[in-house]
Amino acid sequence: MEWTGRQLAKGKVGQIPAEQPAFLQQLGVEGEGWLKLVGSFTDKRGRLRRAIGRPAALQAEAAKRGQKWIQGIALSREIFGVPTAEHPSDPQ
């Protein structure tokens, strides 16, 4: 988490090793994708999103809420390697 904070905090980038930490490998995501995901925790109005995670987890959360989709699923598919084009019902 320290790596994430330093990457996002203005003036802190480069003060820790540039190599990506092991947790990113365990998640199966590149550093750029991780930072994009973390940056999406809030919407344009600064409100926290309802859920964030892998596509399957977001689909399960949508089903639990009785919804067909949930905000952020297209980004999750992009970051975790599931092409959005395979899911034409996703909002853009």
Buried (B, 14 or more C-beta within 10 A) or exposed (E): EEBBEBBEEEEEEEEEEEEBBEEBEEBEBBBEBBBBBBEBEEEEEEEEBBBBBBBEBBBBBBEEEEEEBBBBBBBBBBBBEBEBEEBEEEEE
